[in-house]
Amino acid sequence: MELGPIWRAILRNKGGFLLIALQIAVTMAIMVNAIAIMQERATQMARPTGMDEANIFVYSGTTFVPDIDKKNVITEDLEMIRNYPGVVDAIATNSYPLRDGGSSRGLQLQPGAGEDSIPTAIYYVDEHAIDTLGTQLIEGENFAPNQVVWNDPELNTSPPTGVISKALADALFPDATDSIVGKTVYMNNDDPVEIIGVVERLQAAWKGWESVEQSMLVPLRLDSDRMHYVVRTEPGSRERLMPEIEDMLAQSNKNRIIENMRTMDEVRHRAYLGDSGMIKMLSFIVVLLTGITGFGIVGLASFSVSRRTRQIGVRRALGASKPAILRYFMIENFIVSSVGIIAGAILAIGLNMFMVQAFSLTPLSWYVIPLAMLILWIVGQAAVAGPARRASNITPAIATRSI
């Protein structure tokens, strides 16, 4: 079919066609950047913490008796848990990945206050931490029992050793070509900390933190009124052991509260609840906008068919076949959709560049725009198919009676 007549018909009704093209362009821009945001959130939600999440549960223990021996309570609780059948190991700590609360410090390579300190999440643990968390030690060694000390508020200094994540090692020593085990970094401006080991991965407690992969295990036992316990079980035993251990702890000591006992799966779900909600909301917006655009195409095509009923009838009388009429409207819509889609692609790229600079988002993946273009082309052709079929069914006799 000749493209000339189709193009001239578009120009005669350019207001309506431009409106649809603009609607497609706006839908395209919003769709592409919504997909980019959803991809980024989905990628964040899928990030591994470095823990053996499938076999770990956590809970909080709070003491409420003023003169209670907190060190003794923590030690006894851990001993009972570690000796319970089916438990691999357990620790008491200040925090754990995805908890959204904890401690952080700045590490630097030279003593003294410095602007180039590397933000680091700090986990206060004992020598059981690596086995409990299930993270992989890839270099160096674990803490020895004699390296773990109880916190002394009067000293206010950090233990002289630490195990760090690989991401933190790369941030501290980006140009290192040999082992960093044995190197010294400084915490609290001038407290030296010797790196004795590196784990493959261990996230910080804050999922949205820009330094989320940078963390350090510090061999320090805390005797706080509220401690967080991490328990690792044998595969397949977690759900069975949780109520059993909770009951055991409740019966063993009435002077503290056991609360917020959750699997790491639940901790992850809670941590990313907002991100999951945003993905659902953006998905709904994309589907809604695409649907509105499709209905707009249907409306314009239906109006175009009704306005050109006589013209279509004349073409049928002159020998135009049904497929020819159908093809006419499909090509017409394809041209209008292409104008809107191309304009939308340009707008989407510009909007993404702005969002990357303003909100530090990840740039678009190369396939997002072609995928969105394909989707909108399919939606456009599907939307015009109904009115185009009605146009192809117009007979010369009906067109004649409409004169």
C-alpha positions as a LaTeX table, in Angstrom:
\begin{tabular}{lrrr}
\hline
Residue & $x$ (\AA) & $y$ (\AA) & $z$ (\AA) \\
\hline
Met1 & 0.00 & 0.00 & 0.00 \\
Glu2 & 1.20 & 3.53 & $-0.80$ \\
Leu3 & 2.55 & 5.42 & 2.19 \\
Gly4 & 1.74 & 8.78 & 0.58 \\
Pro5 & $-2.04$ & 8.59 & 1.04 \\
Ile6 & $-1.61$ & 7.37 & 4.60 \\
Trp7 & 0.74 & 10.23 & 5.47 \\
Arg8 & $-1.60$ & 12.80 & 3.89 \\
Ala9 & $-4.51$ & 11.39 & 5.87 \\
Ile10 & $-2.47$ & 11.78 & 9.05 \\
Leu11 & $-1.68$ & 15.40 & 8.22 \\
Arg12 & $-5.36$ & 16.16 & 7.64 \\
Asn13 & $-6.10$ & 15.07 & 11.21 \\
Lys14 & $-2.76$ & 15.96 & 12.72 \\
Gly15 & $-4.25$ & 17.26 & 15.99 \\
Gly16 & $-5.68$ & 13.91 & 17.01 \\
Phe17 & $-2.67$ & 11.96 & 15.81 \\
Leu18 & $-0.23$ & 14.31 & 17.55 \\
Leu19 & $-2.18$ & 13.92 & 20.79 \\
Ile20 & $-1.88$ & 10.14 & 20.60 \\
Ala21 & 1.82 & 10.39 & 19.66 \\
Leu22 & 2.40 & 12.65 & 22.68 \\
Gln23 & 0.55 & 10.23 & 24.93 \\
Ile24 & 2.69 & 7.37 & 23.65 \\
Ala25 & 5.86 & 9.44 & 24.18 \\
Val26 & 4.97 & 10.27 & 27.79 \\
Thr27 & 4.02 & 6.64 & 28.45 \\
Met28 & 7.29 & 5.51 & 26.93 \\
Ala29 & 9.36 & 7.88 & 29.08 \\
Ile30 & 7.57 & 6.93 & 32.29 \\
Met31 & 7.59 & 3.22 & 31.45 \\
Val32 & 11.32 & 3.09 & 30.74 \\
Asn33 & 12.35 & 4.95 & 33.89 \\
Ala34 & 9.86 & 3.05 & 36.04 \\
Ile35 & 11.34 & $-0.21$ & 34.75 \\
Ala36 & 14.83 & 1.11 & 35.50 \\
Ile37 & 13.83 & 1.95 & 39.08 \\
Met38 & 12.15 & $-1.44$ & 39.51 \\
Gln39 & 15.25 & $-3.19$ & 38.19 \\
Glu40 & 17.48 & $-1.30$ & 40.59 \\
Arg41 & 15.24 & $-2.09$ & 43.57 \\
Ala42 & 14.92 & $-5.74$ & 42.54 \\
Thr43 & 18.71 & $-5.99$ & 42.24 \\
Gln44 & 19.14 & $-4.51$ & 45.72 \\
Met45 & 16.54 & $-6.88$ & 47.15 \\
Ala46 & 18.39 & $-9.86$ & 45.68 \\
Arg47 & 21.80 & $-8.91$ & 47.09 \\
Pro48 & 23.24 & $-11.63$ & 49.35 \\
Thr49 & 24.14 & $-10.50$ & 52.84 \\
Gly50 & 27.02 & $-12.96$ & 53.14 \\
Met51 & 25.14 & $-14.96$ & 55.77 \\
Asp52 & 23.72 & $-18.47$ & 55.59 \\
Glu53 & 20.26 & $-16.90$ & 55.60 \\
Ala54 & 18.35 & $-20.12$ & 54.94 \\
Asn55 & 19.49 & $-21.59$ & 58.27 \\
Ile56 & 19.67 & $-18.54$ & 60.54 \\
Phe57 & 17.20 & $-16.95$ & 62.90 \\
Val58 & 17.62 & $-13.97$ & 65.20 \\
Tyr59 & 16.03 & $-12.61$ & 68.35 \\
Ser60 & 16.53 & $-9.88$ & 70.94 \\
Gly61 & 17.16 & $-10.44$ & 74.64 \\
Thr62 & 16.44 & $-7.62$ & 77.07 \\
Thr63 & 17.28 & $-7.64$ & 80.78 \\
Phe64 & 15.11 & $-5.54$ & 83.08 \\
Val65 & 16.56 & $-6.23$ & 86.57 \\
Pro66 & 18.91 & $-3.33$ & 87.47 \\
Asp67 & 21.56 & $-5.30$ & 89.38 \\
Ile68 & 21.56 & $-8.44$ & 87.24 \\
Asp69 & 24.88 & $-9.83$ & 86.07 \\
Lys70 & 24.43 & $-9.23$ & 82.33 \\
Lys71 & 27.69 & $-10.91$ & 81.39 \\
Asn72 & 26.58 & $-14.06$ & 83.15 \\
Val73 & 23.13 & $-13.97$ & 81.49 \\
Ile74 & 24.62 & $-13.59$ & 78.02 \\
Thr75 & 27.22 & $-16.32$ & 78.62 \\
Glu76 & 24.66 & $-18.77$ & 79.97 \\
Asp77 & 22.20 & $-18.13$ & 77.15 \\
Leu78 & 24.86 & $-18.68$ & 74.51 \\
Glu79 & 26.10 & $-21.86$ & 76.20 \\
Met80 & 22.58 & $-23.32$ & 76.28 \\
Ile81 & 21.91 & $-22.42$ & 72.65 \\
Arg82 & 25.25 & $-23.69$ & 71.34 \\
Asn83 & 24.79 & $-27.01$ & 73.12 \\
Tyr84 & 21.22 & $-27.50$ & 71.90 \\
Pro85 & 20.91 & $-30.38$ & 69.39 \\
Gly86 & 20.62 & $-29.08$ & 65.84 \\
Val87 & 22.34 & $-25.75$ & 66.51 \\
Val88 & 25.54 & $-25.09$ & 64.58 \\
Asp89 & 26.62 & $-21.98$ & 66.48 \\
Ala90 & 25.35 & $-18.72$ & 68.01 \\
Ile91 & 26.56 & $-15.26$ & 68.94 \\
Ala92 & 25.41 & $-12.19$ & 70.84 \\
Thr93 & 26.09 & $-9.01$ & 68.92 \\
Asn94 & 25.15 & $-5.38$ & 68.58 \\
Ser95 & 23.54 & $-5.92$ & 65.17 \\
Tyr96 & 23.37 & $-8.03$ & 62.02 \\
Pro97 & 22.74 & $-7.42$ & 58.29 \\
Leu98 & 19.34 & $-5.95$ & 57.31 \\
Arg99 & 18.45 & $-5.03$ & 60.92 \\
Asp100 & 18.48 & $-1.32$ & 60.03 \\
Gly101 & 20.32 & $-0.32$ & 63.17 \\
Gly102 & 23.83 & $-0.72$ & 64.46 \\
Ser103 & 27.21 & 0.95 & 64.73 \\
Ser104 & 29.61 & 2.41 & 62.19 \\
Arg105 & 33.05 & 3.97 & 62.27 \\
Gly106 & 35.49 & 5.56 & 59.90 \\
Leu107 & 38.69 & 3.64 & 59.13 \\
Gln108 & 41.83 & 5.28 & 57.84 \\
Leu109 & 45.33 & 4.23 & 56.95 \\
Gln110 & 47.08 & 6.86 & 59.09 \\
Pro111 & 46.42 & 7.91 & 62.70 \\
Gly112 & 44.73 & 11.21 & 63.38 \\
Ala113 & 41.50 & 12.76 & 62.15 \\
Gly114 & 41.21 & 12.60 & 58.40 \\
Glu115 & 38.68 & 13.41 & 55.71 \\
Asp116 & 39.53 & 10.25 & 53.76 \\
Ser117 & 38.23 & 7.78 & 56.32 \\
Ile118 & 36.32 & 4.79 & 54.91 \\
Pro119 & 32.81 & 4.30 & 56.36 \\
Thr120 & 32.57 & 0.89 & 57.99 \\
Ala121 & 29.81 & $-1.05$ & 59.72 \\
Ile122 & 31.04 & $-2.51$ & 63.01 \\
Tyr123 & 29.84 & $-5.82$ & 64.41 \\
Tyr124 & 30.93 & $-6.58$ & 67.98 \\
Val125 & 31.23 & $-10.36$ & 68.18 \\
Asp126 & 33.26 & $-13.23$ & 69.61 \\
Glu127 & 35.25 & $-16.06$ & 68.00 \\
His128 & 32.03 & $-17.87$ & 67.00 \\
Ala129 & 30.91 & $-15.13$ & 64.59 \\
Ile130 & 32.22 & $-16.51$ & 61.31 \\
Asp131 & 30.77 & $-19.98$ & 61.95 \\
Thr132 & 27.47 & $-18.48$ & 63.10 \\
Leu133 & 27.03 & $-16.10$ & 60.22 \\
Gly134 & 28.15 & $-18.69$ & 57.68 \\
Thr135 & 30.30 & $-16.17$ & 55.86 \\
Gln136 & 33.39 & $-17.49$ & 54.06 \\
Leu137 & 36.85 & $-16.63$ & 55.37 \\
Ile138 & 38.94 & $-16.21$ & 52.21 \\
Glu139 & 42.14 & $-14.89$ & 53.73 \\
Gly140 & 43.83 & $-14.86$ & 57.11 \\
Glu141 & 42.34 & $-16.40$ & 60.24 \\
Asn142 & 39.51 & $-16.17$ & 62.72 \\
Phe143 & 39.77 & $-14.60$ & 66.18 \\
Ala144 & 41.40 & $-16.69$ & 68.87 \\
Pro145 & 39.40 & $-16.95$ & 72.13 \\
Asn146 & 42.06 & $-14.94$ & 73.99 \\
Gln147 & 41.63 & $-12.06$ & 71.53 \\
Val148 & 37.98 & $-11.54$ & 72.53 \\
Val149 & 37.43 & $-9.23$ & 75.50 \\
Trp150 & 34.46 & $-7.77$ & 77.34 \\
Asn151 & 33.69 & $-4.13$ & 76.76 \\
Asp152 & 35.24 & $-1.79$ & 79.34 \\
Pro153 & 33.60 & 1.69 & 79.23 \\
Glu154 & 36.50 & 3.18 & 81.19 \\
Leu155 & 39.08 & 2.23 & 78.56 \\
Asn156 & 36.99 & 3.41 & 75.59 \\
Thr157 & 39.37 & 1.80 & 73.11 \\
Ser158 & 38.84 & $-0.71$ & 70.34 \\
Pro159 & 40.35 & $-4.21$ & 70.29 \\
Pro160 & 43.62 & $-4.32$ & 68.32 \\
Thr161 & 42.42 & $-6.86$ & 65.71 \\
Gly162 & 39.61 & $-7.13$ & 63.16 \\
Val163 & 38.23 & $-9.23$ & 60.32 \\
Ile164 & 36.92 & $-7.22$ & 57.38 \\
Ser165 & 34.81 & $-7.82$ & 54.31 \\
Lys166 & 36.45 & $-8.05$ & 50.89 \\
Ala167 & 34.62 & $-4.91$ & 49.77 \\
Leu168 & 36.12 & $-2.99$ & 52.69 \\
Ala169 & 39.57 & $-4.40$ & 51.89 \\
Asp170 & 39.22 & $-3.16$ & 48.31 \\
Ala171 & 38.11 & 0.27 & 49.54 \\
Leu172 & 41.00 & 0.58 & 52.00 \\
Phe173 & 43.70 & $-0.84$ & 49.73 \\
Pro174 & 42.51 & $-0.36$ & 46.12 \\
Asp175 & 46.00 & $-0.80$ & 44.69 \\
Ala176 & 47.06 & $-3.79$ & 46.81 \\
Thr177 & 48.55 & $-6.67$ & 44.82 \\
Asp178 & 49.45 & $-8.91$ & 47.75 \\
Ser179 & 47.71 & $-9.98$ & 50.95 \\
Ile180 & 46.43 & $-7.25$ & 53.25 \\
Val181 & 46.44 & $-9.57$ & 56.27 \\
Gly182 & 48.75 & $-8.05$ & 58.86 \\
Lys183 & 48.21 & $-4.47$ & 57.69 \\
Thr184 & 47.08 & $-1.86$ & 60.21 \\
Val185 & 44.23 & 0.58 & 59.96 \\
Tyr186 & 43.03 & 3.14 & 62.49 \\
Met187 & 39.65 & 3.50 & 64.15 \\
Asn188 & 38.45 & 6.43 & 66.27 \\
Asn189 & 41.24 & 8.49 & 64.68 \\
Asp190 & 44.17 & 6.81 & 66.42 \\
Asp191 & 43.22 & 3.31 & 67.66 \\
Pro192 & 45.30 & 0.81 & 65.64 \\
Val193 & 43.51 & $-2.29$ & 64.37 \\
Glu194 & 45.45 & $-5.11$ & 62.74 \\
Ile195 & 43.58 & $-6.93$ & 59.96 \\
Ile196 & 43.86 & $-10.64$ & 60.67 \\
Gly197 & 41.29 & $-11.95$ & 58.18 \\
Val198 & 39.07 & $-11.16$ & 55.21 \\
Val199 & 35.59 & $-12.62$ & 54.58 \\
Glu200 & 34.07 & $-12.92$ & 51.11 \\
Arg201 & 31.01 & $-10.84$ & 51.89 \\
Leu202 & 29.21 & $-9.31$ & 54.86 \\
Gln203 & 26.71 & $-6.52$ & 54.47 \\
Ala204 & 26.09 & $-3.66$ & 56.87 \\
Ala205 & 22.90 & $-3.42$ & 58.89 \\
Trp206 & 21.48 & $-0.65$ & 56.69 \\
Lys207 & 20.29 & $-1.87$ & 53.29 \\
Gly208 & 20.23 & 1.62 & 51.75 \\
Trp209 & 23.66 & 2.70 & 52.96 \\
Glu210 & 26.07 & 3.61 & 50.18 \\
Ser211 & 28.79 & 1.59 & 51.94 \\
Val212 & 26.55 & $-1.40$ & 52.58 \\
Glu213 & 29.22 & $-3.97$ & 51.63 \\
Gln214 & 31.88 & $-2.49$ & 53.93 \\
Ser215 & 31.90 & $-4.10$ & 57.36 \\
Met216 & 34.27 & $-5.29$ & 60.06 \\
Leu217 & 34.00 & $-7.91$ & 62.79 \\
Val218 & 35.51 & $-6.70$ & 66.06 \\
Pro219 & 36.37 & $-9.19$ & 68.89 \\
Leu220 & 34.46 & $-7.42$ & 71.63 \\
Arg221 & 31.71 & $-8.78$ & 73.88 \\
Leu222 & 29.09 & $-6.27$ & 74.98 \\
Asp223 & 27.10 & $-6.47$ & 78.20 \\
Ser224 & 24.26 & $-4.21$ & 77.15 \\
Asp225 & 20.75 & $-4.41$ & 78.57 \\
Arg226 & 19.55 & $-5.35$ & 75.09 \\
Met227 & 21.50 & $-7.74$ & 72.92 \\
His228 & 20.78 & $-9.27$ & 69.54 \\
Tyr229 & 21.36 & $-12.98$ & 69.13 \\
Val230 & 22.10 & $-14.75$ & 65.85 \\
Val231 & 21.60 & $-18.51$ & 65.76 \\
Arg232 & 22.60 & $-20.81$ & 62.93 \\
Thr233 & 21.01 & $-24.23$ & 62.73 \\
Glu234 & 21.61 & $-27.38$ & 60.75 \\
Pro235 & 19.87 & $-27.37$ & 57.35 \\
Gly236 & 16.13 & $-28.03$ & 57.67 \\
Ser237 & 16.03 & $-27.57$ & 61.45 \\
Arg238 & 15.45 & $-23.85$ & 61.81 \\
Glu239 & 11.63 & $-23.75$ & 61.97 \\
Arg240 & 11.54 & $-26.65$ & 64.43 \\
Leu241 & 14.22 & $-25.22$ & 66.71 \\
Met242 & 12.91 & $-21.67$ & 66.98 \\
Pro243 & 9.97 & $-22.38$ & 69.32 \\
Glu244 & 11.98 & $-24.97$ & 71.23 \\
Ile245 & 14.86 & $-22.58$ & 71.93 \\
Glu246 & 12.48 & $-19.75$ & 72.78 \\
Asp247 & 10.73 & $-21.97$ & 75.32 \\
Met248 & 14.06 & $-23.15$ & 76.74 \\
Leu249 & 15.29 & $-19.59$ & 77.23 \\
Ala250 & 12.00 & $-18.47$ & 78.75 \\
Gln251 & 12.11 & $-21.29$ & 81.29 \\
Ser252 & 15.79 & $-20.87$ & 82.18 \\
Asn253 & 15.69 & $-17.23$ & 83.26 \\
Lys254 & 12.67 & $-15.10$ & 84.15 \\
Asn255 & 14.71 & $-11.91$ & 84.48 \\
Arg256 & 14.95 & $-11.08$ & 80.80 \\
Ile257 & 12.61 & $-10.88$ & 77.84 \\
Ile258 & 12.96 & $-12.86$ & 74.61 \\
Glu259 & 11.37 & $-11.02$ & 71.69 \\
Asn260 & 11.38 & $-10.49$ & 67.93 \\
Met261 & 12.40 & $-14.06$ & 67.12 \\
Arg262 & 12.48 & $-14.14$ & 63.33 \\
Thr263 & 14.05 & $-16.07$ & 60.51 \\
Met264 & 16.46 & $-14.19$ & 58.27 \\
Asp265 & 13.92 & $-14.68$ & 55.49 \\
Glu266 & 11.44 & $-12.64$ & 57.51 \\
Val267 & 14.11 & $-10.07$ & 58.37 \\
Arg268 & 14.84 & $-9.68$ & 54.65 \\
His269 & 11.13 & $-9.41$ & 53.84 \\
Arg270 & 10.64 & $-6.68$ & 56.46 \\
Ala271 & 13.77 & $-4.82$ & 55.39 \\
Tyr272 & 12.68 & $-4.62$ & 51.77 \\
Leu273 & 8.95 & $-4.16$ & 52.36 \\
Gly274 & 9.07 & $-0.57$ & 51.12 \\
Asp275 & 11.05 & $-1.54$ & 48.03 \\
Ser276 & 8.64 & $-4.36$ & 47.27 \\
Gly277 & 5.71 & $-1.96$ & 47.64 \\
Met278 & 7.36 & 0.52 & 45.30 \\
Ile279 & 7.89 & $-2.16$ & 42.65 \\
Lys280 & 4.22 & $-3.13$ & 42.87 \\
Met281 & 3.11 & 0.50 & 42.69 \\
Leu282 & 5.33 & 1.29 & 39.70 \\
Ser283 & 4.17 & $-1.90$ & 37.96 \\
Phe284 & 0.57 & $-0.80$ & 38.43 \\
Ile285 & 1.35 & 2.68 & 37.06 \\
Val286 & 3.09 & 1.23 & 34.00 \\
Val287 & 0.19 & $-1.14$ & 33.29 \\
Leu288 & $-2.35$ & 1.65 & 33.87 \\
Leu289 & $-0.57$ & 4.11 & 31.58 \\
Thr290 & $-0.14$ & 1.45 & 28.89 \\
Gly291 & $-3.82$ & 0.59 & 29.13 \\
Ile292 & $-4.88$ & 4.24 & 28.92 \\
Thr293 & $-2.66$ & 4.69 & 25.88 \\
Gly294 & $-4.18$ & 1.60 & 24.28 \\
Phe295 & $-7.71$ & 2.89 & 24.88 \\
Gly296 & $-6.67$ & 6.24 & 23.42 \\
Ile297 & $-5.51$ & 4.52 & 20.26 \\
Val298 & $-8.78$ & 2.57 & 20.09 \\
Gly299 & $-10.77$ & 5.79 & 20.47 \\
Leu300 & $-8.85$ & 7.67 & 17.80 \\
Ala301 & $-8.97$ & 4.74 & 15.38 \\
Ser302 & $-12.71$ & 4.26 & 15.94 \\
Phe303 & $-13.33$ & 7.96 & 15.33 \\
Ser304 & $-11.18$ & 7.84 & 12.20 \\
Val305 & $-13.13$ & 4.84 & 10.87 \\
Ser306 & $-16.53$ & 6.43 & 11.51 \\
Arg307 & $-15.41$ & 9.71 & 9.94 \\
Arg308 & $-14.11$ & 7.93 & 6.81 \\
Thr309 & $-16.91$ & 5.39 & 6.36 \\
Arg310 & $-17.88$ & 6.76 & 2.95 \\
Gln311 & $-14.24$ & 6.91 & 1.80 \\
Ile312 & $-13.71$ & 3.31 & 2.87 \\
Gly313 & $-16.88$ & 2.22 & 1.06 \\
Val314 & $-15.72$ & 3.94 & $-2.12$ \\
Arg315 & $-12.37$ & 2.17 & $-1.89$ \\
Arg316 & $-14.17$ & $-1.15$ & $-1.44$ \\
Ala317 & $-16.34$ & $-0.38$ & $-4.48$ \\
Leu318 & $-13.21$ & 0.33 & $-6.51$ \\
Gly319 & $-11.86$ & $-3.11$ & $-5.65$ \\
Ala320 & $-9.96$ & $-2.67$ & $-2.39$ \\
Ser321 & $-9.94$ & $-5.94$ & $-0.47$ \\
Lys322 & $-10.61$ & $-6.38$ & 3.24 \\
Pro323 & $-6.93$ & $-7.11$ & 3.96 \\
Ala324 & $-5.99$ & $-3.90$ & 2.13 \\
Ile325 & $-8.30$ & $-1.79$ & 4.32 \\
Leu326 & $-7.06$ & $-3.59$ & 7.43 \\
Arg327 & $-3.46$ & $-3.03$ & 6.41 \\
Tyr328 & $-4.15$ & 0.68 & 5.77 \\
Phe329 & $-5.20$ & 1.36 & 9.35 \\
Met330 & $-2.52$ & $-0.86$ & 10.84 \\
Ile331 & 0.22 & 0.97 & 8.94 \\
Glu332 & $-1.32$ & 4.34 & 9.79 \\
Asn333 & $-1.24$ & 3.47 & 13.48 \\
Phe334 & 2.28 & 2.08 & 13.18 \\
Ile335 & 3.51 & 5.40 & 11.77 \\
Val336 & 1.83 & 7.43 & 14.53 \\
Ser337 & 3.06 & 5.02 & 17.21 \\
Ser338 & 6.60 & 5.15 & 15.82 \\
Val339 & 6.66 & 8.94 & 16.01 \\
Gly340 & 5.52 & 8.81 & 19.64 \\
Ile341 & 7.83 & 5.93 & 20.54 \\
Ile342 & 10.92 & 7.56 & 19.06 \\
Ala343 & 10.11 & 10.86 & 20.79 \\
Gly344 & 9.46 & 8.92 & 23.99 \\
Ala345 & 12.81 & 7.14 & 23.73 \\
Ile346 & 14.62 & 10.47 & 23.48 \\
Leu347 & 12.59 & 11.84 & 26.40 \\
Ala348 & 13.26 & 8.67 & 28.43 \\
Ile349 & 17.03 & 8.96 & 27.93 \\
Gly350 & 16.99 & 12.61 & 28.95 \\
Leu351 & 14.87 & 11.90 & 32.02 \\
Asn352 & 17.13 & 9.01 & 33.03 \\
Met353 & 20.23 & 11.17 & 32.71 \\
Phe354 & 18.62 & 13.72 & 35.01 \\
Met355 & 17.60 & 11.05 & 37.53 \\
Val356 & 21.08 & 9.49 & 37.51 \\
Gln357 & 22.64 & 12.86 & 38.36 \\
Ala358 & 19.96 & 14.02 & 40.81 \\
Phe359 & 19.23 & 10.77 & 42.66 \\
Ser360 & 22.34 & 8.65 & 41.97 \\
Leu361 & 20.31 & 6.00 & 40.16 \\
Thr362 & 21.86 & 3.34 & 37.96 \\
Pro363 & 21.87 & 4.29 & 34.24 \\
Leu364 & 19.46 & 2.46 & 31.95 \\
Ser365 & 20.39 & $-1.01$ & 30.81 \\
Trp366 & 20.86 & $-1.18$ & 27.05 \\
Tyr367 & 17.87 & $-3.45$ & 26.46 \\
Val368 & 15.23 & $-1.49$ & 28.41 \\
Ile369 & 14.41 & 1.05 & 25.70 \\
Pro370 & 14.19 & $-1.51$ & 22.85 \\
Leu371 & 12.00 & $-3.69$ & 25.06 \\
Ala372 & 9.69 & $-0.78$ & 25.92 \\
Met373 & 9.51 & 0.21 & 22.24 \\
Leu374 & 8.54 & $-3.33$ & 21.27 \\
Ile375 & 5.86 & $-3.46$ & 23.98 \\
Leu376 & 4.29 & $-0.17$ & 22.88 \\
Trp377 & 4.37 & $-1.19$ & 19.21 \\
Ile378 & 2.56 & $-4.40$ & 20.09 \\
Val379 & 0.05 & $-2.53$ & 22.28 \\
Gly380 & $-0.57$ & $-0.01$ & 19.48 \\
Gln381 & $-1.15$ & $-2.68$ & 16.85 \\
Ala382 & $-3.37$ & $-4.69$ & 19.19 \\
Ala383 & $-5.40$ & $-1.59$ & 20.06 \\
Val384 & $-6.04$ & $-0.62$ & 16.44 \\
Ala385 & $-6.84$ & $-4.16$ & 15.34 \\
Gly386 & $-10.51$ & $-3.97$ & 16.39 \\
Pro387 & $-11.39$ & $-0.66$ & 14.65 \\
Ala388 & $-9.35$ & $-1.76$ & 11.60 \\
Arg389 & $-11.38$ & $-4.98$ & 11.31 \\
Arg390 & $-14.61$ & $-2.99$ & 11.54 \\
Ala391 & $-13.35$ & $-0.75$ & 8.78 \\
Ser392 & $-12.52$ & $-3.72$ & 6.58 \\
Asn393 & $-16.07$ & $-5.06$ & 7.03 \\
Ile394 & $-17.68$ & $-1.91$ & 5.60 \\
Thr395 & $-19.50$ & $-2.79$ & 2.38 \\
Pro396 & $-19.99$ & $-0.51$ & $-0.64$ \\
Ala397 & $-23.75$ & $-0.62$ & $-0.11$ \\
Ile398 & $-23.51$ & 0.75 & 3.45 \\
Ala399 & $-21.17$ & 3.47 & 2.25 \\
Thr400 & $-23.62$ & 4.44 & $-0.50$ \\
Arg401 & $-26.54$ & 4.77 & 1.94 \\
Ser402 & $-24.45$ & 7.07 & 4.05 \\
Ile403 & $-24.17$ & 9.70 & 1.30 \\
\hline
\end{tabular}
